[in-house]
């Protein structure tokens, strides 16, 4: 069982970027440019490593390998993105790796790319890359290749050694459990469960009981053995259930107009643990978004656009407008879920404006975009 935090450290210590390892300060797959660049690197890593895993480490400074972290990213449908744009797509996993020195909510992103042994190529155009393009790694650069395309195994032995040095042990697991419960979440209700005598899952959060149901908010869930953060949110509410073989979370999001808001189930994620030391994660989108009168939504949509226009022009907002601005992330999301397709573009353009103006509203907008992304990838 690989400790992913050790794996990241070993990758950073091994060498600079190379044909099986890339590092990024951040990625942005919400925009065409960022999505195109990400797919190019995935394609190149898969083709350059047909018989071993390859990796992208996200949240690291390029010049000095300083670990600065990125926001927790829980998009379990990222494989759908790869499948949609790549022929012979590799298996891909995005994992959130906590590091003790990072602020709350910040992690290192670890993308693991596993080739299927066939030549991977772009299926269709995206950004400035053309459908049919094939990419390979040459040193630390992902470059297109149009002839003499051959998959060559150059890195299996090196990667196997790095992964071996990242193996977990009992001491690291116990230290991880104690740190999670006694240090990082001493102010929250914390618990742990051992599965198959091998896997340890820890979770923490504020508990709220409604009738016979227990909900957690400000939730943090980690698979301690591998140092992988499975879920993190300071906003949404979650229910947790488990058996001897599985651990299931159901995430709820709060949506509504005005004072009429309620929680809607968004996604169910089940981790099934096997006796052979492996586990599988299955996510199911169970979201049924609320539908509203189109005339009311047109009014809200136009109000949001007016607010953004004033902010962009540097015009101050009045009291009632400031209250409307607080609801902008949620109401734009509701508009999109009610077939206002342009709302996604408006939300993307609002990010830099709100980041400078109000951090709380900016974080709410990121949460709304996360929900939107889950819905898009699931479709």
N, C-alpha and C positions, 0 to 999 in steps of 0.2 A: 504494500500500500504506500503510495507516494505522498509525502508531505509537500503540498504545493508551495508553501512559503519557502521551504528549503530549495525546492526546484527553481523558484524565481531567483533566489540568492545565488544558486549555482550557475544559472544562465548568465546573470550579470557578472559573476566573477570569472566565468570561463573565457570570455573573449568579447570583442566588440561584435556588432551585428555581423551575421554571416549567412550562409546558405540555409541554415535550419533555424535561425533565430532572428527576430526583428524586434525593435522596441519603438514605442511611440509615446509622446507626451500625452496625447489623447487621440481619440477617433470620433468622427461625427457621421454616423450612418443615417442621420435624419435628413441630410442634404445630398444631392446628386454627386457633388464633387467628393465628399467624404465617403460615400457609399462606393463610388467607382474606385477610389484609391484602396479602400479596404479589400474589395473583391480582387483587385490586381495582386495585392500582396498574398492573399489566400491562395490564389491560382498559382503564383510563382513558388510559394513554399511547398504546395502539394506536388508540383512537377519536379522540384529539386530534391524531394525527399520521398521517393515512392515506397520505401520500406521501413521508414521510421517516422515518429511524430516530429512535427516542427511547431514553433511557438512564436506568438507575438505577445510581448510584455507591454502593458499600457499603464502609464502613470509614472514614467521615468524620464528624467532630464537627459537629453541626448549627449550633452558635452561631458558630464561627470558621473552619469549613472545614478544621480541622486533620486531616491524614491520619494515622490511628492504626492502620488495618489490621484485618483479620479473618483467621481461619484459612483456609488453602487449602481450596477447595471444588471437588471434581472430579466433581460429579454430572452426567454427560453425558446423563442421562435426564430433565432438568428440562423438556424439551419435552413429554415424556409427561404430566407433571403439568398443564401448560397445556392440552394437548389434551383431557385427561380432564374438566376443569372449565369450559372456555370454548367457546362456539359461535363460529365464525369466528375461531379462535385465531391470533394473530400468530406469526411465526417468532421464536424467542427463543434467545439465546446467553448463557451465563454464562462469563466469562473471568477468569482470575486474573492481575492485573497487579502485578509486583514493583516496589517502590520501595526505593532504596538504604538509606534510614534506618530501615526497618522491621526488627524482629527476625526471625531465621530462622523460616520457616514462616508468617509473616504477609504478606498481600498486600492489594491493593485489589480488591474484586469489581466487575466491570463487566458489567451486564446490558444487552444490546442488544435492543430490541423493534422488529420490522419488521411493520407492519400488512399485511394482505392486501387492504386497500381496502374491506372490508365492516364493518358494525357488529358489534363484538365484545360478547358478553354472557355472564353466568354461566349455565352449563348446569344446575347443580343447587345446592342449598343448601350453604353452608359457613360455619361459625361463625355470625355474626349477619347474613350476607348471603343474600338469597333468590335462588333460581334465576330467571333471566329478567332480573335487574338489569343495567342498562347504566350504565357510569361514564365520566365525562369529567374532564379536568383543568381546573380554574378557578384560574388562577394557580399556586400551589404545592400545591393541595389536590385530591385525587381525590374527586369527588362523584357521587352517583347522579343520573340524569336519566330522567324518565318520559314526556316529550313533546317535540315539536320536535326529534327526533333526526336530526341531519344531520352528516355528516362534512365538515369544512371544513379546507382546507389553509392553515395560517397560518405554518408554520415551515420549509418546505423550503429557502428561501434562507439562512436563518440557520444551520441545521444543516449545509448544504453548505459554508458558509464555515468553520465550526468544524472539520469533517472535513478540509477542504483545508489548514488551518493545522497539522493533525496528521500530514501526510504524512511518510513516512520518507525518509532519505537515506543515502548510503554512509557518511558520517562517523558517524552514530548507530549504524549496524549494526556497523561496525568497533569502535567504542567499547564496544558491548554485548558482543561476542565477547571482547575483551581483558579486560573487567571480570569476565565470567563465569568465565573460565579462570584468570586471574592473581590476581584479588582474592578473589572470593566463594568460589571452590572450589579454592584453591591446595593444600589438603590432601587432595584427592580425585583420582581418575583422571578426567580430563576429555577431551572430544573434541568435534568439530563436523563437520557434513556440509552441503554446499551442494547444493540441489536446483533444477533448471531455471534455473541461473545467477541465481536471484533470492532463494530462501529459504535461510536459515541456521538450522539446528537445533543447539543445544548441549546436551550432557548430561554429568552428573557423578555419581559414586557410588563406593562401595567394591566392588571386584571379587572374586567368589568363583567358582572353576571346579569344577564337579561333572561328572566324566567329560568329555564333549566340550561341555558346555553352560556358558555364561558368565552368571552372575547378577550383578545390581547391587543393592546395598542403600544406604540413605541417599541416595535418588535424587532428582535435580533435573533437569528437562528443560524447555528454553525455546525458543520460536520467536522468535529475536532480532529479526527485522525488525519484528514487531508488539509486542514487549515483552510477550509472553503466556507465562505459566508453564503448560506443558502437563501436567506431573505433578510431584508432590512428596510424598515420604513418608520418614519416618525409621524406619519399621517394616517395611513389606512389601518383598518382593524382586521384581525385574523382569528380564525378558529383553528385549533390544533387537535388532531386525533391520531392515535397510533395503536398498532397491534404488535405482536411479537416479530412480525416480518416487515412492517411498513410504517412510514411516518407521513401524515397527510396534513397539508395546510390549505385552508380556503381563505382567499383574500377578498375583502369587501371594500368598496369605494363609496364615498358619500357624494351624492349628486342631487341637484334640485334647483328650483328657481325661487328666489325670495326666501321666505321662512319655511317653505315646504320642501324639506330635504329628507332623504332616507338613504340607508345603506343598501347597495346592490352587490350581489356576489359577482366577482370578476373572474377569478381563475382558481382552479384546484390543482395543486401539485402533490404528487405522491412519489415518495422514494421507496422503492422495494429493495430489500437487502437479501442477498443470496448466501448460501453456505460456502460458496467457492471464493469468498472474499471480494465479490463484485457487487455493484448495485446499479439500479436503473432509475432514471427520473422521468416521469411522465407528467406533462402539463396539459390541462384541458381548459379552454376558455369557456366559461359558463355565463358570460355576460349577456344580459338582455336589457339594453339601455332604455331609459324612459323616453317616451315620445310626447311632443308638445305641439300646441297650436302654432302653425307656421307664421301667422300674422304676429303673434307675440314674439316669436324668435327673430323675425325680421327687424322688429323694433330693437331688441337686445343686440343683434348683430350690428346694426347701424350705430347704436350707442357706443359699442366697443370700438368700432372703427374711428369714430369721432374722438374718443379718448386717446387712442394711439396717435392720431394726427396732431392733436394738441401737444402731446408729450414730445413728439418729434420736432415740432416748431418751437418748443420751449415755452408754451403758454401754460400758466399755472392752472391747476384744477381746483374747483370749488368743493365744498363739503360733500354734497350729494354725489359729485363726480368721483371723489376719492372713494366713497363707499362702493360705487359701481365698479371702480378699478379693482377693488379687492375681490370682486366676483368674476372678473374678466377671464381668468384661466378656466374656471369651471363652466362658465356660460359659453365660451368659445368651444369648449369640448362638447357640450350638449348640442350646440349648433351643428358641429361636424357630424355627430352621431344621428342628427336629424336631416342629413343629406345636404348640408351647407358645405360643399366640398372645398370652397376657398378658405374656410376657417383654418385649415392646417397651415396654409401659407401665411395667414395673418399671425398665427401663433409663433411660427418660426421668426417672423420679422419683429415680433414683440420682445423676443428674448434679450437682445442687447439693450433695448430701451428700458425694460424693467430691471435688468441687472444693475444698471446705474442708479435707478430711482428707488427701488424698494426690494430688499433681499427676500422678504417673506413672500411677496407676490411672485417674485421670480422663481422661488422654490416651488410654489403652488403650480406655476406654469410648467415647470419641468415634470412635476408629477402628472399633470394632465397629458402632456406629450408622451409620457411613458405608457399611459393607458391607451392612447391613440395608436401608438406603435404596436402594442400587443394585438389590438383589434385588426390593424392592417396586415400584420404578418400572419395572423391566423387565417385571414381570408385569402 
